[in-house]
C-alpha cells in the first residue's frame, strides 16, 4: 500500500481528534510536493482518485478541530510553504501561548501571514533563521515558542517528529514492514497492522531519512502531559502516556465508586464517553451494569444550527433511553466530565421521562473550573458551570438526586505517573508554565485573528 493510502487510513482511525478538515501532503522521488486538503471528515475529503494522485515516498496527514476562531479552507493543515531552502510541510497539535507576541514581532519584521493559525509561526521562524542546517533552524525556532506542540515536519523527503518539553499532547512511533510511522495515538498503528515502538519523549526531536531513525534532545523534559487526554479525548483502545486509556478509565470508575456512598439498582454510562468508567464503577460497587442509553452512531456533528428546541431534538436523535433498564430503578449515570451542563440537563430529562425513580450523576473527573490554553476545546471560564456554581447548585441545575465528582487525588490514583507528570490546569487553575503571554485572540493592525488549536495525526515514511 502506498504512503497516501496508509496515511488516509491512519487519519480515519484518528477522526475523533478532529472533524472540521483533513489534509495529506506527500513528497515524491523527484523532490516535488503534492497535497490534497478539504473541509469535512476524512471519508468526504478524499476520493480514490485524490489518493491516486498523491504518489510519493513520504507523507504527513492531519485532521483538525479549532478550539477558538475560524474554521475555513485557508487554515486546513498540513500547511505547505516554499522558502529559500526548499519546500516545507508542517502539521501541529497544540496551542502556542505566546502566539500574539511572536505574530506581532514577525509581522513587524516583514512576514506576511496567509492563515490565522499559530502553526504558521513555526514556518516563519524556520524560514527567517540564519542557521546553516535545517535542524539548526528548527532548534532555533523551538527556543522561541512557548506552549503545547506535537509537530511533524516534512522537508525535502525527510520526516521530523517533535514533542514539546512538557509533553502536553501525545506522539508515538511505530514500524510497518521496515518503515516508520508517527501518530498521535496507537489506534492508528492498530488499524494499519503496524508495531508500536515507543512514545516520543518530551523535548525530543526525531529525524527519519536516508540514514534511518535519528534522535536528539532539544530541551530537558518537564511534567505537563494533558490528563484530559486520558479522561476523555483519546480513543479508549489507544495507549498514550505509557498506559492503556481504557484501563485508566476503568480505574477512574473504580475509584469513583470507592468514593461513593450511593445505593442504587443499576449503573449506566453516557455513551460512549462514560462506558469504561461506568464498567469500573459497577465492578467496584457491585451494582449491576446496564446499557440504559442507546446511541445512534450515524449522527453527524453538524446537523442544523442549534437552538434550545433543536438541541433537545439533536440529543434525542443521538441518545435514546432504554425504558426497560430504567423504569422504577434507582439509576447511577456515569460520564467523564461536565462542561457547560446543558447537554447533561437534557439527558437527565430523558432518563427521568423513561421512568427512573432516582437519578444519581457520577463524574469520573474533578469539576472543570478553568479553561485550557494548550489545545482542548473548553470554553472560557464564564461558560463553565462548575466555575460559577457550587456542586449543590450544579445538582439543582441538572435536577438530579445527587451529584458526585471524582476527587483530584482519586484521578491521580487512577493514572500512571505522579501528579507532577500531568497538567491539571482545567481542574485546578495551576498550569505547568506561566500564562502571562496567553491570549484568546491576536489583534494586530486593526485585525482580529483568532488563535486556533489543532489536532494533527498521521505521518508515514
C-alpha positions in Angstrom: 0.0 0.0 0.0 1.4 3.5 -0.9 2.0 6.2 1.7 -1.1 8.3 0.7 -3.4 5.3 1.3 -1.6 4.4 4.6 -1.9 8.0 5.8 -5.6 8.1 4.8 -6.4 5.0 6.8 -4.4 6.3 9.8 -6.3 9.6 9.7 -9.5 7.6 9.5 -8.6 5.9 12.8 -7.9 9.2 14.3 -11.0 11.0 13.1 -12.1 11.6 16.7 -9.3 14.1 17.2 -10.7 16.5 14.6 -13.8 16.6 12.3 -13.5 20.0 10.7 -11.0 19.4 8.0 -8.3 17.0 6.7 -5.2 17.0 4.6 -2.4 14.9 3.2 0.9 16.0 1.9 3.4 13.7 0.0 6.9 14.1 -1.1 7.9 12.3 -4.3 11.2 10.9 -5.6 11.6 14.0 -7.8 11.7 16.3 -4.7 8.2 17.6 -5.5 5.4 18.1 -3.0 1.8 17.1 -3.7 -1.2 17.6 -1.4 -4.9 17.4 -1.1 -6.9 19.2 1.6 -10.6 19.9 2.3 -13.2 20.7 4.8 -15.1 17.9 6.5 -14.5 14.3 7.5 -11.6 12.2 6.1 -14.1 10.0 4.1 -15.6 13.1 2.5 -12.4 14.9 1.7 -10.6 12.2 -0.1 -11.7 10.1 -3.1 -9.8 7.2 -4.6 -8.9 9.5 -7.4 -7.5 12.0 -5.0 -5.3 9.4 -3.3 -4.1 8.0 -6.6 -2.8 11.5 -7.4 -0.7 11.6 -4.2 2.3 9.4 -5.2 5.5 9.7 -3.1 7.9 8.2 -0.6 6.9 10.1 2.5 3.7 11.7 3.7 2.2 13.6 6.6 -1.5 14.0 7.3 -3.7 16.0 9.6 -7.3 16.1 11.0 -8.2 19.3 12.7 -10.6 20.9 15.1 -10.3 24.5 16.3 -10.6 25.4 19.9 -11.1 29.1 19.1 -11.7 31.0 15.9 -12.3 30.4 12.3 -12.8 27.0 10.6 -12.1 27.6 6.9 -10.1 26.4 4.0 -7.1 28.6 4.5 -6.4 27.1 7.9 -6.5 23.4 6.7 -3.4 21.5 7.6 -0.7 20.4 6.9 0.4 23.8 5.8 2.9 23.9 2.9 5.4 26.7 2.3 8.2 27.5 -0.1 11.3 29.2 1.3 14.9 29.7 0.3 15.9 26.2 1.4 13.1 24.3 -0.3 9.5 23.2 0.4 8.3 22.5 4.0 5.1 21.0 5.2 4.0 21.3 8.9 1.3 19.7 11.0 0.7 20.8 14.6 -1.2 19.5 17.6 -1.5 22.0 20.4 -1.5 25.7 21.2 1.2 28.3 21.5 0.6 30.6 24.4 3.0 33.3 23.1 1.5 33.4 19.6 0.4 37.0 19.8 3.8 38.2 20.8 5.5 36.2 18.0 3.0 37.3 15.4 3.5 41.0 16.2 7.2 40.6 16.1 7.3 38.6 12.8 4.9 41.0 11.1 7.0 44.0 12.1 10.0 42.2 10.6 8.2 41.8 7.3 6.5 38.4 7.5 3.2 38.1 5.7 0.8 35.6 7.2 -1.5 33.5 5.0 -3.5 31.8 7.7 -4.8 32.7 11.2 -3.2 29.6 12.8 -0.3 29.7 15.2 1.2 26.8 13.2 2.3 29.2 10.5 4.5 30.9 13.1 6.8 27.8 13.0 7.2 28.2 9.3 8.2 31.9 9.6 10.6 31.2 12.4 12.3 28.4 10.5 12.5 30.5 7.2 14.0 33.6 9.0 16.6 31.6 10.8 20.3 32.3 9.8 21.4 28.8 10.8 23.1 26.8 8.0 21.4 23.5 8.7 17.7 22.8 8.6 17.9 21.0 12.0 19.6 24.1 13.4 16.8 26.3 12.1 14.2 24.1 13.7 16.0 24.1 17.0 16.3 27.9 16.9 12.6 28.2 16.2 11.8 25.9 19.2 13.7 28.2 21.6 11.2 31.0 20.8 7.9 29.2 21.1 6.0 28.5 24.4 3.1 26.2 24.9 1.9 22.8 23.5 3.2 21.4 20.3 3.5 17.9 19.0 4.9 18.6 15.5 5.6 16.8 12.3 7.6 18.4 9.5 8.2 17.1 6.0 11.3 18.7 4.4 13.0 17.5 1.2 11.7 14.0 1.8 12.9 13.8 5.4 10.3 13.5 8.3 10.8 15.1 11.6 8.8 14.5 14.8 8.9 16.9 17.7 7.2 17.0 21.1 7.3 20.0 23.4 9.3 19.7 26.7 6.1 19.3 28.8 4.7 16.6 26.5 1.2 18.1 26.6 0.0 16.1 23.6 0.8 12.5 22.7 3.1 11.5 19.9 4.1 7.8 19.2 6.4 6.0 17.0 5.6 2.7 15.1 7.1 0.5 12.4 5.4 -1.1 9.4 7.5 -3.5 7.4 10.7 -1.5 8.0 9.1 1.9 7.5 8.5 4.3 10.4 5.1 5.9 11.4 4.4 8.8 13.7 0.9 9.3 15.1 -0.9 10.8 18.0 -2.4 7.5 19.2 -1.7 3.8 18.8 -5.1 3.1 17.4 -3.8 4.3 14.1 -1.0 1.7 14.2 -3.5 -1.0 15.1 -5.6 -0.3 12.0 -2.5 -0.4 9.8 -1.1 -3.5 11.4 2.0 -1.6 12.5 4.1 -2.3 15.5 4.3 0.1 18.4 7.9 1.1 19.2 7.7 3.8 21.8 6.5 7.3 22.6 8.5 10.4 21.5 9.9 11.8 24.7 9.1 15.4 25.8 11.8 17.7 24.5 12.8 15.1 21.8 13.2 15.6 18.1 13.5 12.6 15.8 14.6 12.6 12.2 13.6 9.9 9.7 15.5 10.0 6.5 18.2 8.2 4.4 20.2 7.3 7.5 17.2 5.8 9.2 16.0 7.0 12.6 18.0 9.6 14.5 17.1 11.1 17.8 18.2 14.2 19.7 17.1 16.3 22.6 16.4 20.0 22.2 15.2 20.6 25.7 15.0 19.0 29.1 11.9 17.0 29.9 9.3 18.7 32.2 6.0 17.4 33.6 2.8 18.5 31.8 1.0 15.7 29.9 -2.7 16.7 29.5 -4.6 14.5 31.9 -7.8 15.2 30.0 -6.5 13.1 27.1 -6.8 10.1 29.5 -10.2 11.3 30.9 -11.9 11.9 27.5 -10.0 12.9 24.4 -8.0 9.9 23.4 -9.7 6.8 22.0 -10.1 4.1 24.7 -8.3 1.4 22.6 -5.2 3.6 22.4 -2.1 3.6 24.6 -0.7 7.1 25.4 1.5 8.4 28.2 2.8 4.8 28.7 -0.6 3.4 29.7 -3.8 1.9 28.3 -6.5 4.6 28.0 -9.2 2.0 28.6 -7.6 0.7 31.7 -7.1 4.2 33.1 -10.8 5.0 32.6 -11.8 1.7 34.2 -9.7 2.7 37.3 -11.2 6.1 37.3 -14.7 4.5 37.6 -13.5 2.1 40.3 -12.0 5.0 42.3 -15.2 6.9 41.9 -17.2 4.0 43.3 -14.8 3.8 46.3 -15.6 7.5 47.0 -19.3 6.9 46.6 -21.9 6.0 49.3 -24.9 5.9 46.9 -27.3 3.0 46.9 -28.8 2.2 43.5 -30.2 -0.6 41.4 -28.3 0.0 38.1 -25.2 1.7 36.7 -25.5 3.1 33.2 -22.9 5.0 31.1 -23.4 8.1 28.9 -22.3 6.5 25.6 -19.6 6.5 24.5 -17.5 8.7 26.8 -18.7 7.2 30.0 -18.6 3.5 29.2 -15.3 2.5 30.6 -15.7 4.4 33.8 -19.2 3.0 34.3 -17.8 -0.5 33.9 -15.2 0.3 36.5 -17.9 1.8 38.8 -20.1 -1.3 38.5 -17.2 -3.7 39.2 -16.1 -1.9 42.3 -19.6 -1.2 43.7 -21.2 -4.5 42.9 -24.2 -2.6 41.3 -25.3 -4.2 38.0 -24.2 -2.5 34.8 -26.9 -1.8 32.2 -26.9 -0.1 28.8 -29.7 2.3 29.8 -29.0 4.6 26.8 -28.6 3.6 23.2 -26.5 5.7 20.9 -27.2 6.4 17.2 -23.7 6.2 15.6 -24.9 7.6 12.3 -25.5 11.1 13.5 -23.0 13.7 12.2 -21.6 16.6 14.2 -23.3 19.3 12.1 -27.0 18.6 11.9 -28.6 22.1 11.9 -27.9 25.3 13.8 -28.6 24.8 17.5 -31.5 26.5 19.3 -33.0 25.3 22.6 -35.6 23.3 20.7 -33.1 21.9 18.2 -30.7 20.9 21.0 -33.4 18.7 22.5 -34.1 17.1 19.2 -30.4 16.5 18.4 -29.9 14.8 21.8 -32.9 12.6 21.2 -31.6 11.7 17.8 -28.2 10.8 19.3 -29.2 9.1 22.5 -32.4 7.2 23.3 -33.2 5.7 26.8 -34.0 2.0 27.2 -37.1 2.2 29.3 -36.9 -1.5 30.4 -33.5 -0.8 32.0 -34.6 2.4 33.8 -38.2 2.2 34.8 -38.8 2.2 38.5 -35.0 2.0 39.2 -32.5 4.0 41.2 -30.1 4.8 38.5 -26.4 5.9 38.7 -25.4 7.7 35.5 -21.6 7.8 34.8 -20.0 10.3 32.4 -16.4 11.6 32.0 -17.0 15.3 32.6 -19.5 18.2 32.8 -18.5 21.3 30.9 -21.5 23.7 30.4 -24.0 21.2 31.8 -26.7 22.0 29.2 -26.5 18.6 27.4 -26.4 16.8 30.8 -29.5 18.5 31.9 -31.4 17.5 28.8 -30.1 13.9 29.1 -31.4 13.7 32.7 -34.8 14.8 31.5 -34.9 11.9 29.0 -33.9 9.4 31.7 -36.5 10.8 34.1 -39.1 10.5 31.4 -38.2 6.9 30.9 -39.3 6.2 34.4 -36.2 6.3 36.6 -37.2 6.6 40.3 -33.9 8.3 41.3 -31.0 9.6 39.2 -27.5 9.9 40.7 -25.0 11.6 38.4 -21.4 10.5 38.8 -18.5 12.2 37.0 -15.2 10.3 36.6 -13.1 13.5 36.8 -13.0 16.6 39.0 -15.0 19.7 38.3 -13.8 21.6 35.2 -13.4 25.2 36.6 -10.7 26.7 34.3 -10.1 27.0 30.5 -7.4 25.0 28.7 -4.7 27.1 26.9 -3.0 24.1 25.4 -5.3 22.6 22.8 -8.5 21.2 24.4 -11.8 22.8 23.5 -13.0 24.1 26.8 -14.9 27.4 26.7 -14.0 30.5 28.7 -14.5 30.4 32.4 -17.8 32.2 32.4 -19.3 29.3 30.5 -18.0 26.5 32.7 -20.9 25.5 35.0 -18.6 24.3 37.8 -16.6 27.5 37.8 -19.6 29.6 38.6 -21.7 27.3 40.8 -21.2 25.1 43.8 -21.7 21.3 43.5 -25.1 21.7 45.2 -26.1 24.4 42.7 -25.0 22.2 39.7 -27.0 19.4 41.2 -30.1 21.6 41.3 -29.5 22.8 37.8 -29.2 19.3 36.5 -32.3 18.2 38.5 -30.6 15.0 39.9 -31.0 13.4 43.2 -27.2 13.5 43.8 -24.1 14.7 42.0 -20.6 13.4 42.7 -17.2 14.2 41.0 -14.1 12.1 41.3 -11.6 13.8 43.6 -8.3 15.1 42.1 -6.5 12.7 44.4 -8.7 9.9 43.1 -8.0 10.8 39.5 -4.2 10.7 40.0 -4.6 7.4 41.9 -6.2 6.0 38.7 -3.4 7.0 36.2 0.2 6.0 35.9 2.8 8.6 36.9 2.9 11.0 39.7 0.9 14.2 39.9 3.9 16.3 38.7 3.7 14.3 35.4 0.4 15.9 34.3 -1.2 19.3 33.6 -4.3 19.6 35.8 -5.0 23.2 34.8 -8.6 22.8 33.8 -9.3 21.4 37.3 -7.0 23.5 39.5 -6.1 26.6 37.6 -2.5 25.7 38.2 -0.7 25.3 34.8 2.8 24.0 34.3 4.0 27.3 32.8 3.3 31.0 33.1 0.3 32.2 31.1 1.4 35.9 31.1 1.6 35.8 27.3 -1.5 33.7 26.7 -4.3 35.3 24.6 -7.6 34.1 23.1 -7.2 36.4 20.1 -4.5 38.2 18.1 -5.4 41.7 17.3 -2.9 43.3 15.0 -3.2 46.3 12.7 -6.9 46.6 13.3 -7.5 42.9 12.5 -8.7 40.3 14.9 -7.0 37.0 14.3 -8.3 34.1 16.4 -5.7 31.8 17.9 -6.5 28.3 16.7 -5.6 24.9 18.2 -5.1 21.8 16.1 -5.2 18.0 16.3 -2.9 16.5 13.6 -2.5 13.0 13.1 -0.6 10.6 10.8 2.8 10.7 9.2 4.5 7.9 7.3 7.8 7.4 5.6 
